[in-house]
Amino acid sequence: MKIAVIGGGSWGTALAQMLAGKGYDISLLVRQQHVADAIDRTRMNSAYLPGVRLHENIRPTVDKAEAARDADCFLFSVPCQFFRAVLRDMKPLLPGGAVVVCSNKGIEVDSGKRVSEMVDEELGDIAPRFAMLSGPSFAADVVRGLPTAIVMGCADAELGRELRELFSTQSFRAYSCTDVTGVQLGGAFKNVIAIAAGMSDGLGFGDNARAALITRGLAEMSRLGEALGARAATFMGLSGMGDLVLTCTGDSSRNRRVGLRLGQGVPLQQILDEMHQVAEGVKTTQAVHALGCRLKVELPITNAMHAIMYDGKDPHAAWQELMRRELKEE
């Protein structure tokens, strides 16, 4: 089997490494020739996974046609805000009925569309078979072979079963779920709450506050998900609570680090300028806030984070307003 991995960041490279270890032929599409050359020469993607020797089954390339040629599965791992453009570039190279698996967690800011909706709009006439890979999974742990469990959101239950077999190893366990909307929203929304949790830590609010943010953030996620047609139970699983807890507490979480520095008084633009990788939650906060307003769903934590990041609201004032909201049953 040949798998084309589109995107050579930390997560795309980690998934390529895991799949190559199963004996699959992997083409890894990267943006820059010097990155492809370095992987060929050193067998390392030093910019994203330093110190990790990559499997010989991984063939890096900047040539889209070469990456796509004879592929049985297309795994997209590119930042959400660039995803639509990548789909348009790749479309002429994808066969009808292509298996398209996405591991990018986010919502398009301009349209409010989820990943599956962008796939439908850009690739609909070739009838792709879509699945969303999500769940608590830091790339560094995956490449070290540490135990990891994810969920494959796929409306086609049979394809979901096939993909969970394809992606599972002794240390990487894949479940399947037909609630594609819920799986996607959990993976996107958790980044918003992770920025809030990091900010709380940066402000010195302590463990109690972080636990409250995680719990009430899960409630916001479930409310918005149900408004979009997702099942509430999905948010209690790996793509909801599992990913939320990891991203709000793990030191490797880029979104948590953004929030931590915001809480320490560093301006958002400076934080972004100094980051090597994308923190999806920054843009997703805009998208989720807009969705909540359009659907009239109560999202107080999201609204507070949007006000802090985009309206210049003082973080202390925002948290005081959250704590002083009208008391009610949980």
Beta strands, then each sheet from edge to edge (+ up, - down):
strand 1: 2-6
strand 2: 25-29
strand 3: 58-61
strand 4: 73-76
strand 5: 99-102
strand 6: 129-134
strand 7: 148-153
strand 8: 172-177
sheet 1: 3+ 2+ 1+ 4+ 5+ 6+ 7- 8-
end
